[in-house]
Amino acid sequence: MSVEAPAFIEAERDLEPAGIDILLERHRARLEKFGKPQVDPIDFDLQSDEVVRRISAEFADTLTAPGNKALVAAEITRYNPGRIIEDEQGKVLPVRVESRNSELDSKVMFFREQNDVMRLDINLPIIGAKDRGYQDPRHMASIQGYKIIAPVEVKRHEQNPEWTMYRQVYFRYKNSISEIAEPFAYGSWGEKGTTAVEVDKKIKRFSRPQTNEIYVETMDDMEQIGAPITQAKKIEGLFGPKEWGGFNDLRLLDNGLIGIAGHIARYRPSNTNLRDYYATAGLYDPEQDKMIAWEIIFSAEQVPFPVTPKFPTLGHTFYPGGIYQREPNTYELNGGVGDSATAKVTYKMNPWEMIVN
């Protein structure tokens, strides 16, 4: 589905880093102007015997009672989804699924939307392994004829098991997710949060190394997508001091700009033991290679239902998967809440239009 884009962007606008406090002030002003979005939990159906058997088999080593529906629902978390994927049978949501007490047994599972409920599609593959986890799947559509699923691979450090190693890995398919097999590319260890979009038969890759900065690089071949950063340009205007974030999902909009769903985060000033993550929307001009808009569009403080964070160090945490246009004037932002739940945020106007008004 093509995504409507604001047609009145001033592309010559220079972006300066505002900082989270100012972005939150502007976010609250937009809520007053445009109204609050609707926020709902995403309902995962774990009542099917076949689905419970499949999940139990994947987490047999950690579940208290494999096969027990109530315990499977309680002990297995579903969060940090990617953007909704459309296929011939409907809508699919890639989701990070893992034990409540671990991050190293994560799998990427694909849930199909059926009557407003997400049900595990047992005919689609599960991205996972016994000795490592796969987290936070990104979905990149229409890159040189392929679609890409790119989760973060995590495993224990070989010399120091207390450390965790991570890198992005890339799976691709043409028509159906069922085509996914082995990764076709691997990122460098210590890097994650990479995503890409095709613009004029070139690939714009946005990467985040182990810093609070994001870099953009133009590539000719999708086989290079996991290559080390070489001729990349730092993107200005995103983060203030002691802030970090990333681009979670990219869409090429009708007006030629790149629409971004991302996040910005920091340690809470009033309690530096807590990390707060906010969902953002941004606009990037690929012709001039610069950001022209970057705003907070959702805070976990807006979630109306109770969520117990997975870790005590998580504060107000919403980690977005992507923005999906369901109808002409209905846009959905899905994401993980507190590393333990999943929510859907419904806007009655284009979020990329909202941030420039």
C-alpha positions in Angstrom: 0.0 0.0 0.0 1.3 3.4 -0.9 1.5 5.8 2.0 0.1 9.3 1.7 2.6 12.0 2.4 2.5 15.6 3.4 2.9 17.6 0.2 3.9 20.9 1.8 7.3 20.1 3.5 9.9 22.8 3.2 12.8 20.6 2.2 15.4 23.4 2.8 14.5 23.4 6.5 17.6 22.7 8.7 17.0 20.5 11.7 18.6 21.2 15.0 18.7 18.8 18.0 15.9 19.9 20.3 16.3 17.4 23.2 13.7 15.1 24.7 12.3 17.8 27.1 11.4 20.2 24.2 10.2 17.3 22.0 7.8 16.3 24.8 6.5 19.8 25.1 5.8 19.9 21.4 4.2 16.4 21.6 1.8 17.5 24.4 0.9 20.6 22.3 0.0 18.4 19.3 -2.1 16.2 21.6 -4.1 19.3 22.5 -4.4 20.4 18.9 -5.2 17.1 17.2 -6.5 14.9 20.0 -5.2 11.8 21.7 -4.8 8.6 19.6 -6.6 5.5 20.6 -4.3 3.0 22.4 -5.2 -0.7 22.7 -3.3 -3.9 23.7 -2.6 -6.3 20.8 -4.4 -9.5 21.6 -2.5 -12.7 20.9 -4.6 -15.9 20.8 -2.7 -18.6 22.7 -5.7 -20.9 23.2 -5.3 -23.1 20.2 -3.8 -26.5 21.2 -1.7 -26.6 18.0 -0.3 -23.1 18.7 0.5 -23.9 22.4 2.2 -27.1 21.3 4.4 -25.2 18.8 5.4 -22.5 21.3 5.9 -25.1 24.1 8.3 -27.0 21.8 10.4 -23.8 21.2 10.6 -23.0 24.9 10.5 -26.5 26.5 13.7 -25.9 28.5 12.3 -22.8 30.3 8.6 -23.3 30.6 7.3 -24.5 34.0 4.7 -26.7 32.4 5.0 -27.0 28.6 1.5 -27.4 27.1 -0.3 -25.6 29.9 -2.1 -22.7 28.2 -2.3 -20.4 31.1 1.4 -20.8 32.0 2.5 -20.5 28.4 0.6 -17.2 28.2 2.1 -16.0 31.5 5.7 -17.1 31.0 6.2 -16.2 27.3 6.4 -12.5 26.4 5.4 -11.1 23.0 6.7 -7.6 22.3 8.8 -5.3 20.0 7.0 -6.3 16.8 8.0 -5.1 13.3 5.6 -3.3 11.0 2.6 -5.2 9.6 3.3 -7.2 6.5 0.7 -7.7 3.8 0.6 -11.0 1.9 -1.9 -12.8 -0.3 -3.7 -14.2 2.8 -3.9 -11.0 4.8 -1.8 -9.2 7.4 1.1 -10.7 9.3 2.9 -9.3 12.3 6.5 -10.3 13.1 7.0 -10.4 16.9 9.8 -11.0 19.3 8.8 -13.9 21.5 10.9 -15.1 24.5 10.8 -16.3 28.1 9.9 -13.7 30.7 13.1 -14.3 32.5 15.5 -14.3 29.6 16.6 -12.4 26.5 18.8 -15.1 25.0 16.1 -17.5 23.9 14.2 -15.0 21.7 12.5 -16.1 18.5 10.9 -14.2 15.7 7.4 -15.6 15.2 4.8 -14.5 12.6 1.3 -13.9 13.8 -1.6 -13.5 11.4 -4.4 -11.0 12.0 -7.8 -12.7 12.2 -10.8 -10.8 13.5 -8.7 -8.3 15.4 -6.7 -11.1 17.1 -3.2 -12.2 16.3 -2.8 -15.9 15.9 0.5 -17.7 15.3 0.7 -18.8 11.7 2.1 -22.4 12.1 2.7 -22.6 8.4 5.4 -19.8 8.5 8.9 -20.4 9.7 10.2 -19.4 13.2 13.5 -17.6 13.2 15.4 -19.0 16.2 18.2 -21.3 17.4 19.1 -23.2 20.6 22.3 -21.3 21.4 21.2 -17.7 20.5 18.3 -15.3 20.3 16.7 -13.3 17.5 15.1 -10.0 18.6 13.3 -6.9 17.4 12.6 -7.8 13.7 12.7 -5.0 11.2 10.8 -5.4 7.9 12.2 -3.7 4.8 9.9 -3.8 1.7 10.7 -3.7 -2.0 14.5 -3.6 -2.0 15.6 -4.7 -5.5 12.7 -7.1 -5.8 13.0 -8.6 -2.3 11.5 -8.0 1.1 13.9 -8.3 4.1 13.3 -9.4 7.7 16.3 -8.2 9.8 16.3 -9.2 13.5 19.1 -8.7 15.9 21.1 -11.9 16.7 22.2 -12.2 20.3 24.4 -14.7 22.1 26.8 -15.1 25.0 30.4 -13.9 24.5 32.6 -17.0 23.9 35.3 -15.9 26.3 33.2 -14.1 28.9 29.7 -15.6 29.2 28.5 -12.7 31.3 28.7 -10.5 28.2 26.2 -10.4 25.4 27.2 -10.1 21.8 24.8 -8.8 19.1 24.6 -8.1 15.4 21.9 -7.6 12.7 21.2 -10.6 10.4 19.2 -10.4 7.2 16.7 -12.8 5.7 14.9 -12.2 2.4 12.0 -13.4 0.4 10.2 -12.4 -2.8 6.6 -13.5 -2.4 6.0 -15.3 0.8 7.6 -15.3 4.3 7.6 -19.1 3.9 10.6 -18.7 1.6 12.8 -17.5 4.4 15.8 -19.9 5.0 19.3 -18.9 5.9 20.5 -15.3 6.3 21.9 -13.8 3.1 23.9 -11.1 4.9 25.3 -10.5 8.4 26.1 -7.2 10.1 29.2 -6.5 12.2 29.2 -7.7 15.8 28.4 -4.7 18.1 26.1 -3.0 15.6 22.3 -3.2 15.4 19.4 -1.0 14.4 20.2 -1.0 10.7 17.4 -0.4 8.2 17.2 0.5 4.6 14.9 1.7 1.8 15.3 1.8 -2.0 15.3 5.2 -3.6 15.8 5.6 -7.4 17.2 2.1 -7.7 19.8 2.9 -5.0 19.7 1.7 -1.4 19.8 4.1 1.4 21.1 2.3 4.5 20.8 3.9 7.9 23.1 2.4 10.6 23.7 2.9 14.3 27.1 1.8 15.5 27.9 1.7 19.2 27.4 5.4 19.6 24.4 7.8 20.0 24.6 8.6 16.3 23.0 7.4 13.1 24.7 7.3 9.7 23.4 7.1 6.2 25.1 5.5 3.2 24.1 4.9 -0.4 24.6 1.4 -1.9 24.2 -0.2 -5.3 23.6 -3.8 -4.2 21.5 -5.3 -1.4 24.2 -7.9 -0.8 26.2 -5.0 0.8 23.5 -4.3 3.4 25.5 -5.9 6.2 28.9 -4.5 5.2 30.9 -2.4 7.7 30.2 1.4 7.7 32.7 3.1 5.3 31.6 6.2 3.3 28.6 7.0 5.6 27.4 10.5 6.6 26.4 11.3 10.1 22.8 12.5 10.3 22.6 15.8 12.3 19.7 17.1 14.4 18.5 14.0 16.2 19.8 13.7 19.7 20.7 16.0 22.6 23.5 15.3 25.1 23.1 11.9 26.8 20.3 10.8 24.4 20.3 8.0 21.9 17.8 6.3 19.5 17.3 4.7 16.1 15.3 4.4 13.0 13.0 1.3 13.3 11.0 1.5 10.1 11.3 3.4 6.8 8.8 4.1 4.1 9.3 5.9 0.8 6.4 8.4 0.7 4.6 9.6 -2.4 6.4 12.9 -2.4 9.9 11.3 -2.5 10.7 11.8 1.2 11.5 9.0 3.5 9.0 8.6 6.3 10.7 7.3 9.5 9.2 5.5 12.6 11.9 5.6 15.2 12.7 6.1 18.9 14.6 8.4 21.2 15.8 7.5 24.7 17.6 8.6 27.7 18.2 7.9 31.4 15.5 9.7 33.3 16.9 12.9 34.8 15.0 12.4 38.1 16.1 8.8 38.4 19.1 7.8 36.4 18.5 4.1 37.1 15.5 4.2 34.7 15.6 4.3 30.9 12.7 6.0 29.0 12.1 5.3 25.4 9.7 7.4 23.2 8.3 6.7 19.7 9.2 9.2 17.1 8.3 10.1 13.5 10.7 11.7 11.1 11.1 12.9 7.6 14.4 12.5 5.6 15.1 14.2 2.3 17.2 11.7 0.3 18.0 14.2 -2.4 19.6 16.6 0.0 20.7 13.9 2.4 19.4 15.5 5.6 16.6 15.3 8.2 13.8 17.9 7.9 11.6 16.7 10.8 12.0 14.6 13.9 9.4 14.6 16.7 8.0 12.4 19.5 4.6 11.0 18.6 4.0 8.6 21.5 5.0 8.0 25.1 4.4 4.9 27.2 2.8 7.2 29.8 -0.2 7.3 27.3 -0.7 3.5 27.6 -4.1 3.1 29.5 -3.6 -0.5 30.6 -1.2 -1.9 33.3 2.2 -3.3 32.1 4.8 -4.8 34.4 8.2 -4.0 32.9 10.5 -6.9 32.2 13.4 -5.3 34.1 13.3 -2.8 37.0 15.6 -0.5 35.0 12.9 0.2 32.4 10.9 3.3 32.9 8.4 4.6 30.4 9.3 2.4 27.5 7.6 2.2 24.1 9.7 0.7 21.3 8.0 1.1 17.9 7.7 -1.4 15.2 6.4 0.8 12.4 3.6 2.9 11.0 1.0 1.1 8.9 -1.7 2.9 6.9 -4.9 0.8 7.4 -7.4 3.2 5.7 -7.1 6.6 4.0 -7.3 8.5 7.3 -6.3 5.7 9.8 -2.7 5.0 10.7 -1.4 2.4 13.2 1.8 2.6 15.2 2.6 -0.7 16.9 5.3 -1.3 19.4 6.5 -3.0 22.6 5.7 -1.7 26.0 8.1 -2.3 28.9 9.7 -5.2 27.1 6.8 -7.4 28.1 3.6 -6.3 26.2 2.5 -5.0 22.8 0.3 -2.1 22.0 -1.4 -0.6 18.9 -1.7 3.2 18.6 -4.4 4.4 16.2 -4.2 7.9 14.6 -6.9 9.5 12.6 -4.4 11.5 10.5 -1.1 11.0 8.9 1.6 11.1 11.6 4.1 12.5 9.1 1.7 15.3 8.4 1.0 15.8 12.1 4.7 16.5 13.0 5.0 19.4 10.5 1.8 21.1 11.6 
